[in-house]
Structures are given as C-alpha cells and as structure tokens.
Amino acid sequence: MIFFVDLIAATLRNATPLVYGTVGETYSERSGVLNLGIEGTMYAGAFAGFAAAWATGSPLVGLATAIVVGLAAGAIMALLTVTLGANQHVSGIGLTIGLIGLSEFVNRLIFQGGDLQRIEPMSTLNPFGGLGEIGALFDQYALTWIAFLLVVPVAWWILQRSSFGLEIRAVGENPEAADAAGVNVTRTRYLALMIGGSLMAVGGAFITLALLGSFTLDIIAGRGWVCVALVIFGRWRIGRGVIGALLFSLIFSLQFRLRILPEFSALPFELLLALPYLVVIAALALSGRNVAYPGAYLKPYRRS
C-alpha cells in the first residue's frame, strides 16, 4: 500500500509541469501555431522564477516573474509567426535556443558559477492528512492542486464552451472564414500564444520553486518536447493530453522505484531511464495515425 500510494503521489507531482506545458501548447496549436519555443519558455520560466525568488525570498514573486516571462515569450513567438509570418519551426527552435542561452548567460552573471544556490521551496498542502497511509496521496504542492482542479477544467471549458475558445478553434481551422465572420485573427492568435506561454513558464517554475528549490543547467531535460508529443497524442484535446501526461509521469516515477527493487537490479540503468520516452514513442506510433490536424496548422495568415 505504501509503495502504490507513494507512486501515485509522485506521479501527480511529476505530471504537474507536463500538465501546464501540455495545456499551454494546446492553446497555441488550437490557434494554428506550433510553438516549438516551449522548451525554452519552460527553461526561462524555471530560471526567472528561481532568480526572483532568490532575490526577494518570496516564491510567489518568483511565480509572478515566471508568468511575465512566459507572456513575453508568447508575444515574441506571436510577433515572429503571426505578424511577420516567419516559419513556425525555425521561429520556435530559435526562440528555444535564445531563451536557454539568455537564461544561462544571466545565471552566470548573477551567480558567477559559484556554489549551487538554494531557496526555501513551496510547502505542500494536505487537506486529508488524517486518512493514514492513503492520506499521503494528497500531500501535494499548491501548484499541483491548481493544475488539476483549476487549470485543466477551466482550459477545457474555455476551448470547448466559451466564445473565446470558439474563436481560437476557428482561426486554427479556417482563419479566412473566421476573419470574414468578424474575428480578429491576429489578436486571437496573440492571446492564445501568450496564455500558452504563461502556462509553460509556470510549468518550468514549478520545478525550481517547488520540486527542487534550486536551478541547474538543463533542468527542463526535454519536458517541453514531451509536451509537444502529448498534445499530438491527445489530439489537441485537454483531457486526452492530461491522461498522456499522467501516463508518462507514472512510468517516469516507476522507473526510479524499480531501481531499488532486487527483482529489477539486473536491468541496465539506461533502459529504465529511457523507459518513459519509449512509452511516449510507442503511444504516438499507435495513436498518431490518421490524426486530423487543425486545418490552418503551420500556415501563416495574410489578410487579403
């Protein structure tokens, strides 16, 4: 019982940055823009959040800083792809490289390559602490509670039920028809990318402000690219994408625990480390066939 409760609790914690990133990427891609700047946005959010929290002693200030950085990153991506009509692949990868490079440069300026700096991480909340062993399942960070109880249902409602979500889906499917119906395509895509960027940055900041309480190079470790795969796995639907994030995190958490069990001690360490990514590849291979992409996916729009 302790093993499984601990495994599920770890799965929820490890899924939190993926949930924020996947929901944020879904906003972007439903508007027709593939945001490959997600890896750099999460990285910049992780660093900016940590640096602000270290300077002020407040993780909340760090979180607010990460949100501002995410909004700025989304606006830059929108400027490149929506206003200037640049290639989305090149713009996204360039944004990722630029944000990672800038974060590492500023990190060296501030901390000068000295000892690893730490902050007091966010504490966990457990409203069901009196349930014994099962109660440990609910010992989660506030950002985890917010992700699953607020961000996911609100994002689903916005994209599926609200007029703003209808505009996002319309410009992602047929921007010409949306424009003819009176929808401002540029404004809608800017908002979608900026909302998505802020969520991505929060996902990165969660790692430094809650999980670790420190910042190290390569801290995101490809989670942004995993989120892109999860959006495709989820077929641009919030619920399916979150299920994919939980599946990846379950395998990710499980492989750490398998290493300490004598039954799996003979397995190569590298195989267990690669196991979550192999699961994602297999899931994409099985579910990625005949996927109906948004109609205006990767296509810049120029009003004629």
C-alpha positions as CSV (number, residue, x, y, z in Angstrom):
1,M,0.0,0.0,0.0
2,I,2.8,2.4,0.9
3,F,4.6,1.7,-2.4
4,F,1.5,2.4,-4.5
5,V,0.4,5.4,-2.6
6,D,3.9,6.9,-2.9
7,L,4.0,6.0,-6.6
8,I,0.7,7.8,-7.4
9,A,1.7,10.8,-5.3
10,A,5.0,11.1,-7.1
11,T,3.1,10.7,-10.4
12,L,0.9,13.7,-9.7
13,R,3.9,15.8,-8.7
14,N,6.0,14.8,-11.8
15,A,3.0,15.3,-14.0
16,T,2.4,18.9,-12.9
17,P,5.0,20.7,-15.2
18,L,3.8,18.5,-18.1
19,V,0.2,19.4,-17.5
20,Y,0.9,23.1,-17.5
21,G,3.1,22.7,-20.6
22,T,0.6,20.5,-22.4
23,V,-2.3,22.8,-21.7
24,G,-0.3,25.8,-22.8
25,E,0.8,24.1,-26.0
26,T,-2.8,23.1,-26.7
27,Y,-3.8,26.7,-26.6
28,S,-1.1,27.6,-29.1
29,E,-1.7,24.7,-31.5
30,R,-5.5,25.0,-31.5
31,S,-5.0,28.6,-32.9
32,G,-2.9,27.1,-35.7
33,V,0.6,27.9,-34.4
34,L,3.1,25.1,-33.5
35,N,5.1,26.7,-30.6
36,L,8.4,24.8,-30.5
37,G,9.6,27.5,-28.2
38,I,8.0,25.6,-25.3
39,E,11.3,24.1,-24.2
40,G,13.0,27.5,-23.9
41,T,9.9,29.1,-22.4
42,M,9.8,26.4,-19.6
43,Y,13.5,26.9,-19.1
44,A,13.3,30.7,-18.9
45,G,10.3,30.4,-16.5
46,A,12.3,28.0,-14.3
47,F,15.3,30.3,-14.2
48,A,13.4,33.6,-13.9
49,G,11.1,32.2,-11.2
50,F,14.1,30.9,-9.2
51,A,16.2,34.1,-9.6
52,A,13.3,36.4,-8.5
53,A,12.5,34.1,-5.5
54,W,16.2,34.0,-4.5
55,A,16.5,37.8,-4.7
56,T,13.3,38.6,-2.8
57,G,12.9,35.5,-0.6
58,S,9.3,35.0,-1.9
59,P,8.3,32.1,-4.2
60,L,5.1,33.9,-5.1
61,V,7.2,36.8,-6.5
62,G,9.2,34.2,-8.4
63,L,5.9,32.7,-9.8
64,A,4.7,36.1,-10.9
65,T,8.0,36.7,-12.6
66,A,7.8,33.4,-14.4
67,I,4.3,34.3,-15.7
68,V,5.5,37.6,-17.0
69,V,8.5,35.9,-18.8
70,G,6.0,33.4,-20.3
71,L,3.8,36.1,-21.5
72,A,6.8,37.9,-23.1
73,A,7.9,34.6,-24.7
74,G,4.5,34.0,-26.2
75,A,4.3,37.6,-27.5
76,I,7.7,37.1,-29.2
77,M,6.6,33.9,-30.8
78,A,3.4,35.6,-32.0
79,L,5.4,38.5,-33.4
80,L,7.6,36.1,-35.4
81,T,4.9,33.8,-36.7
82,V,1.7,35.9,-36.8
83,T,2.9,39.4,-37.6
84,L,6.0,38.6,-39.6
85,G,4.8,35.3,-41.0
86,A,8.1,33.5,-40.3
87,N,8.4,29.7,-40.5
88,Q,7.0,28.3,-37.3
89,H,9.6,25.5,-36.9
90,V,12.5,27.9,-37.3
91,S,10.9,30.5,-35.1
92,G,10.2,28.1,-32.3
93,I,13.5,26.4,-32.3
94,G,15.3,29.8,-32.5
95,L,13.2,31.0,-29.5
96,T,14.1,27.9,-27.5
97,I,17.8,28.4,-28.3
98,G,17.7,32.1,-27.5
99,L,15.8,31.7,-24.2
100,I,18.0,28.9,-23.0
101,G,21.2,30.8,-23.9
102,L,19.9,34.0,-22.3
103,S,18.9,32.2,-19.1
104,E,22.3,30.5,-18.8
105,F,24.1,33.8,-19.5
106,V,22.2,35.7,-16.9
107,N,22.6,32.8,-14.5
108,R,26.4,33.1,-14.8
109,L,26.2,36.9,-14.4
110,I,24.2,36.7,-11.2
111,F,25.6,33.6,-9.5
112,Q,29.1,33.7,-11.2
113,G,29.4,30.0,-11.4
114,G,29.7,29.6,-7.6
115,D,28.2,27.1,-5.3
116,L,24.6,25.9,-6.0
117,Q,22.2,28.5,-4.7
118,R,19.0,27.3,-3.0
119,I,15.7,28.8,-1.8
120,E,13.1,27.6,0.6
121,P,10.8,25.7,-1.7
122,M,7.0,25.9,-1.6
123,S,5.4,23.7,1.0
124,T,2.9,21.0,0.3
125,L,-0.8,21.1,1.3
126,N,-2.7,18.1,2.6
127,P,-6.4,18.7,3.4
128,F,-6.8,14.9,4.1
129,G,-3.9,14.3,6.3
130,G,-5.9,12.3,8.8
131,L,-6.5,9.4,6.4
132,G,-3.4,7.5,7.4
133,E,-1.3,5.9,4.6
134,I,-3.8,6.9,1.9
135,G,-3.7,10.5,3.1
136,A,-0.1,10.8,1.8
137,L,-1.5,10.7,-1.7
138,F,-3.0,14.2,-1.1
139,D,0.3,15.7,0.2
140,Q,0.8,17.9,-2.9
141,Y,2.0,21.4,-3.8
142,A,-0.5,24.2,-4.3
143,L,0.5,24.4,-8.0
144,T,-0.4,20.7,-8.4
145,W,-3.8,21.3,-6.9
146,I,-4.3,24.3,-9.1
147,A,-3.2,22.4,-12.2
148,F,-5.7,19.5,-11.8
149,L,-8.6,21.3,-10.1
150,L,-8.5,24.7,-11.8
151,V,-6.2,25.0,-14.9
152,V,-7.4,21.8,-16.6
153,P,-11.2,22.2,-16.2
154,V,-11.0,25.9,-17.0
155,A,-8.9,25.3,-20.1
156,W,-11.4,22.6,-21.2
157,W,-14.3,25.0,-20.7
158,I,-12.7,27.9,-22.5
159,L,-11.7,25.9,-25.5
160,Q,-14.9,23.8,-25.8
161,R,-17.6,26.0,-24.4
162,S,-16.7,29.7,-24.4
163,S,-16.9,32.2,-27.3
164,F,-13.2,32.9,-27.0
165,G,-12.4,29.2,-27.3
166,L,-14.6,29.1,-30.4
167,E,-12.6,32.0,-31.9
168,I,-9.3,30.1,-31.1
169,R,-10.6,26.9,-32.8
170,A,-12.0,28.9,-35.7
171,V,-8.7,30.7,-36.5
172,G,-6.9,27.4,-36.1
173,E,-9.2,25.6,-38.6
174,N,-10.0,28.3,-41.2
175,P,-8.7,31.8,-40.5
176,E,-10.2,33.2,-43.7
177,A,-13.7,32.2,-42.7
178,A,-13.1,33.4,-39.1
179,D,-11.9,36.8,-40.4
180,A,-15.0,37.1,-42.7
181,A,-17.2,36.4,-39.6
182,G,-15.6,39.3,-37.8
183,V,-13.0,37.5,-35.7
184,N,-9.6,39.3,-35.3
185,V,-7.2,36.5,-36.3
186,T,-4.1,38.4,-35.2
187,R,-5.5,39.3,-31.8
188,T,-6.8,35.8,-31.1
189,R,-3.5,34.1,-32.0
190,Y,-1.5,36.6,-29.9
191,L,-3.8,35.9,-26.9
192,A,-3.6,32.1,-27.4
193,L,0.2,32.2,-27.7
194,M,0.6,34.5,-24.7
195,I,-1.8,32.4,-22.5
196,G,0.0,29.3,-23.6
197,G,3.4,30.8,-22.9
198,S,2.5,31.8,-19.4
199,L,1.3,28.3,-18.6
200,M,4.5,26.8,-20.0
201,A,6.6,29.2,-17.8
202,V,4.6,28.2,-14.7
203,G,5.4,24.5,-15.5
204,G,9.1,25.3,-15.6
205,A,8.9,27.4,-12.5
206,F,7.2,24.6,-10.6
207,I,10.4,22.6,-10.9
208,T,12.6,25.2,-9.3
209,L,10.2,26.8,-6.9
210,A,8.5,23.6,-5.5
211,L,10.2,20.4,-6.5
212,L,13.9,21.3,-6.2
213,G,14.3,24.8,-4.6
214,S,17.3,25.3,-6.9
215,F,18.3,25.9,-10.5
216,T,20.7,23.8,-12.5
217,L,21.6,23.8,-16.2
218,D,19.4,21.6,-18.4
219,I,16.8,21.5,-15.7
220,I,13.9,21.0,-18.1
221,A,15.5,18.0,-19.6
222,G,13.3,17.7,-22.7
223,R,10.0,18.1,-20.9
224,G,8.9,20.7,-23.4
225,W,9.4,18.3,-26.3
226,V,7.4,15.7,-24.4
227,C,4.6,18.2,-24.1
228,V,4.5,18.7,-27.9
229,A,4.2,14.9,-28.3
230,L,1.5,14.8,-25.6
231,V,-0.6,17.4,-27.5
232,I,-0.5,15.2,-30.6
233,F,-1.2,12.1,-28.5
234,G,-4.2,13.9,-27.0
235,R,-5.3,15.0,-30.5
236,W,-5.5,18.6,-29.3
237,R,-8.0,17.8,-26.5
238,I,-7.2,18.8,-23.0
239,G,-8.5,15.6,-21.3
240,R,-6.5,13.2,-23.5
241,G,-3.4,15.3,-23.2
242,V,-3.6,15.3,-19.4
243,I,-4.1,11.5,-19.5
244,G,-0.9,11.2,-21.6
245,A,1.0,13.4,-19.1
246,L,-0.1,11.2,-16.2
247,L,0.9,8.0,-18.2
248,F,4.4,9.4,-18.9
249,S,4.8,10.6,-15.3
250,L,3.6,7.2,-14.0
251,I,6.4,5.4,-15.9
252,F,8.9,8.1,-15.0
253,S,8.1,7.7,-11.3
254,L,8.0,3.9,-11.6
255,Q,11.5,3.6,-13.1
256,F,13.1,5.4,-10.1
257,R,11.4,2.9,-7.8
258,L,12.2,-0.2,-9.8
259,R,15.9,0.5,-9.4
260,I,15.8,-0.2,-5.7
261,L,13.9,-3.5,-6.1
262,P,16.2,-6.5,-6.2
263,E,14.0,-8.2,-8.9
264,F,15.0,-5.4,-11.4
265,S,18.6,-4.9,-10.3
266,A,19.9,-6.8,-13.3
267,L,18.2,-4.4,-15.8
268,P,20.5,-1.8,-17.3
269,F,20.2,1.6,-15.7
270,E,20.0,3.3,-19.1
271,L,17.0,1.1,-20.1
272,L,15.0,2.2,-17.1
273,L,15.9,5.8,-17.7
274,A,14.7,5.6,-21.3
275,L,11.5,3.7,-20.4
276,P,9.2,6.8,-20.2
277,Y,10.3,8.1,-23.5
278,L,9.9,4.7,-25.2
279,V,6.4,4.6,-23.9
280,V,5.7,8.1,-25.4
281,I,7.1,6.9,-28.8
282,A,5.0,3.8,-28.7
283,A,1.9,5.7,-27.7
284,L,2.4,8.2,-30.6
285,A,3.0,5.3,-33.0
286,L,-0.3,3.7,-32.0
287,S,-2.5,6.7,-31.7
288,G,-0.8,9.2,-34.1
289,R,-2.1,7.5,-37.3
290,N,-4.8,9.3,-39.3
291,V,-4.7,12.3,-36.9
292,A,-6.8,15.2,-38.0
293,Y,-4.6,18.3,-37.6
294,P,-6.1,21.7,-37.2
295,G,-6.9,23.0,-40.7
296,A,-4.6,26.0,-40.6
297,Y,-1.8,24.2,-38.7
298,L,1.6,25.7,-39.5
299,K,0.0,28.1,-42.1
300,P,0.6,31.9,-41.7
301,Y,-2.4,34.1,-42.4
302,R,-2.3,37.2,-44.5
303,R,-5.5,39.2,-44.8
304,S,-6.2,39.9,-48.4
